[in-house]
Amino acid sequence: MRAPALALWLFFTPTAFDAIDAVTHAVALVVPTKMGDISFMSRATAQPAGVTKSPSDAINAYNNALSQFKSVLKERRAQINSKQPLPNLPGQALYLARNNMISAYKDLTDVLPAKIGRPNKFGLPPAYFDADNEPLLEEYVNLFSIMQPPPANAQNSNTPFEDVIALGIAIARAKGLDTANAEVAGRISLAIFFAETDGKQNMGNARSNTYKGSFQTGVSEDQNGQKRWAAIKRVIAAFDPSLSVRDEKEEARAGNLDHRYNHWTAVRDGLMNAHADVFPHIPAIIRALPNPIDQMKLFELIQIIPSPTKSALNSGNLANYRISDPTIMGHLRNNSIFTFGQADRAKASATFREILNAMWLFENKFERALSKFNEIKARKSG
């Protein structure tokens, strides 16, 4: 299973989305693109299992975590402003400090529910985040956007969102889906683009030296996607010759460039590597999960825990399929699912319905992807 490759600089990949090769931390444990427009969580009525801190300990822990987050933000900003060389993986310390702050605040509100305050502009549940600290998260996002720009030789597209949708639809049709279900595949493909990079083309990665580009893939993943595309591109050319012509042009344009830095080939190879084989399940997924956002979340889980997600799809009881393997639970925590606070991290198992509900950091990305998809669809219909 791959390490997190969410919209790494966001809140919120979610992954952002939102990638990290390895993460360990005393408070955050191994826990990122991608924060969301979510329903605010209700105030706690009892202390959750796993929370052992006294009120005074929780207050001290939160104040320390907040101070450390401010310190790391200040240090990285000073380095950037003075054009100092940045450390390897310059976003990692920022990410861990941010997670510690959120975790410590959740522990605080678990023992002192009165600390739960007003809603915040990022849509974070108020139990996890003090809205007074919004400027800190704004700076966090700004720093990540500076630290992971595309390389100078990256090849952008003038129609990045339309490309993702078109490739998703074409691949789904090649896998045997009808027009309506192939359209769902296009919508889901756009959601993955938002989850991985917040919809930014050819993005670098301040938290990983492995995952890069529009779909935040590794070299081996991209190469695997290229091979799988080669196996179906003649099928696609037969029913969509214009897309085939575009593909040939992009291949020629990319030449010897890393395919992850040509937006078209990066998306194409990423979809072929991870999602194409799951597209045939879309009719069953729609029946089990009629909410489009849930469908997007499930395909993001193909990025995070592919084998267990495929097992859940094959089980015939997707929502109630339970994950209890500690390694799998660790991969979820690495991707901002059951990540923040002692109570969340204490969970030893979860059903897929519980996992989907816990993916609240992804929801803003997916709502935006859905809005963009509907906008493009309406424009074409008009």
SULHUVEN-V653835 format. One record per backbone hydrogen bond with DSSP energy under -0.5 kcal/mol. CO is the residue of the C=O (numbers start at 0). NH is the residue of the N-H. E is the energy in kcal/mol with one decimal. If there is no record, write none. Layout:
# SULHUVEN-V653835
co=[CO,CO]
nh=[NH,NH]
e=[E,E]
This chain:
# SULHUVEN-V653835
co=[3,5,6,6,9,11,12,13,13,15,15,16,16,16,16,17,17,24,28,30,35,47,49,53,54,55,56,57,58,59,60,61,62,63,64,65,66,67,68,69,70,71,72,73,74,75,76,77,78,79,86,88,89,90,91,92,93,94,95,96,97,98,99,100,101,102,103,104,105,106,107,111,112,119,124,124,125,128,129,130,132,132,133,134,135,136,137,138,139,140,141,142,143,145,147,150,153,154,156,158,159,160,161,162,163,164,165,166,167,168,169,170,171,172,177,178,179,180,181,182,183,184,185,186,187,188,189,190,191,192,192,193,194,195,196,199,202,204,205,205,206,211,212,216,217,218,219,220,221,222,223,224,225,226,227,228,228,231,232,233,234,235,235,239,240,241,242,243,244,245,246,247,248,249,250,253,257,258,259,260,260,261,262,263,264,265,266,267,268,269,270,270,274,274,275,277,278,280,281,282,283,284,290,291,292,293,294,295,296,297,298,299,299,300,304,305,306,307,308,309,310,311,312,316,316,317,318,320,322,324,325,326,327,328,329,331,331,332,338,340,341,343,349,350,351,352,353,355,357,358,359,361,362,363,364,365,366,367,368,369,370,371,372,373,374,375,376,377]
nh=[19,7,9,15,11,33,14,11,15,9,32,13,14,33,195,6,13,28,30,335,37,50,51,57,58,59,60,61,62,63,64,65,66,67,68,69,70,71,72,73,74,75,76,77,78,79,80,81,83,82,89,91,93,94,95,96,97,98,99,100,101,102,103,104,105,106,107,108,109,110,111,114,115,122,127,128,116,130,132,133,135,136,137,138,139,140,141,142,143,144,145,146,147,148,203,153,155,262,159,162,163,164,165,166,167,168,169,170,171,172,173,174,176,175,181,182,183,184,185,186,187,188,189,190,191,192,193,194,195,196,198,197,6,7,199,202,212,207,90,91,20,216,215,211,221,222,223,224,225,226,227,228,229,230,231,231,232,235,236,237,238,238,239,243,244,245,246,247,248,249,250,251,252,253,254,256,260,261,213,154,262,265,266,267,268,269,270,271,272,273,274,275,277,278,279,280,281,284,285,286,287,288,294,295,296,297,298,299,300,301,302,302,303,304,308,309,310,311,312,313,314,314,315,319,320,320,352,351,349,328,329,330,331,332,333,334,336,335,340,344,345,346,322,354,355,356,357,358,359,361,362,365,366,367,368,369,370,371,372,373,374,375,376,377,378,379,380,381]
e=[-1.3,-3.3,-2.7,-0.8,-1.6,-1.7,-5.7,-0.7,-3.9,-0.8,-9.9,-2.6,-4.3,-0.7,-0.5,-1.8,-1.0,-1.5,-1.2,-0.9,-1.1,-1.5,-0.7,-2.8,-2.3,-2.3,-2.6,-2.2,-2.6,-2.3,-2.3,-2.9,-2.2,-2.3,-2.2,-2.2,-2.1,-2.4,-2.3,-2.4,-2.4,-2.5,-2.3,-2.3,-2.1,-2.2,-2.8,-2.0,-2.6,-1.3,-0.6,-1.8,-0.5,-2.7,-2.6,-2.2,-2.5,-2.5,-2.4,-2.0,-2.3,-3.0,-2.9,-2.2,-2.3,-2.4,-2.0,-2.7,-1.7,-1.4,-2.3,-2.5,-2.0,-1.6,-2.6,-0.9,-0.6,-0.6,-2.4,-1.6,-0.9,-1.3,-2.2,-2.1,-2.1,-2.3,-2.3,-2.6,-2.0,-2.1,-1.4,-2.1,-1.3,-0.6,-1.6,-1.8,-0.7,-2.3,-0.5,-2.3,-1.7,-2.1,-2.7,-2.6,-2.4,-2.6,-2.5,-2.6,-2.2,-2.5,-2.3,-1.3,-2.2,-1.8,-2.5,-1.8,-1.3,-1.7,-1.9,-2.2,-2.6,-2.4,-1.9,-1.7,-2.0,-1.8,-2.0,-2.7,-2.6,-2.2,-1.3,-2.2,-2.5,-0.5,-0.8,-0.7,-2.6,-0.6,-2.6,-0.6,-0.6,-1.8,-1.2,-2.0,-2.4,-2.5,-2.3,-2.3,-2.3,-2.0,-2.1,-2.4,-2.2,-1.1,-0.7,-1.3,-1.8,-1.9,-2.4,-1.3,-0.9,-0.6,-2.6,-1.7,-2.3,-2.1,-2.4,-2.2,-2.0,-2.3,-2.5,-2.2,-2.5,-2.6,-2.1,-3.0,-2.6,-1.2,-0.8,-3.4,-0.5,-2.8,-2.3,-2.6,-2.7,-2.1,-2.7,-2.3,-2.3,-2.0,-1.7,-2.3,-1.5,-1.4,-0.5,-2.2,-2.4,-2.6,-2.7,-1.6,-2.2,-3.3,-1.9,-2.0,-2.4,-2.4,-1.8,-1.9,-1.9,-0.9,-0.7,-0.8,-1.2,-2.9,-2.0,-2.4,-2.3,-2.4,-2.2,-1.9,-0.7,-0.7,-0.6,-0.5,-0.7,-1.3,-2.4,-1.5,-2.2,-2.4,-1.9,-1.9,-2.0,-2.2,-2.1,-1.4,-1.7,-1.4,-0.6,-2.2,-1.5,-1.3,-3.2,-2.4,-2.8,-2.1,-1.7,-1.3,-0.7,-1.4,-0.7,-2.1,-2.7,-2.1,-2.2,-2.5,-2.2,-2.6,-2.6,-2.5,-2.2,-2.5,-2.6,-2.5,-2.1,-2.2,-2.2,-2.2]
